[in-house]
């Protein structure tokens, strides 16, 4: 974070600088996980587009691109090719079905959940 001179700047300017630095750090972390596609020239996407949903403190869901292995094991909301996806969740890196809790309580997503962990 750049050096701020606390006595020479107003509180709003300092707060804006801190928020800007935090947002830049979050963007850098997400770009490390999944770099944005190049916008130079024509881009042909092969296969499906996988996205995982992260609930924000405001109650909205933000969608982030993910690789297929992460997407298959994501216990939160998932989208494939822009459409909501409901179905089994797998233990990361295996073909074993996850039987624990997940965000979606629909009958299709919860059919493999053990009875003690099911939503009411």
Buried (B, 14 or more C-beta within 10 A) or exposed (E): EEEEEEEEEEEEEBEEBEEEEEEEEEEEEEEEEBEEEEEEEEEEEEEEEBBBBEEEEEEEBEEEBBEEEBBBBBBEBBBBEEEEBEBEBBEEEEEEEBBEEBBBEEEEBBEBBEEEEEEE
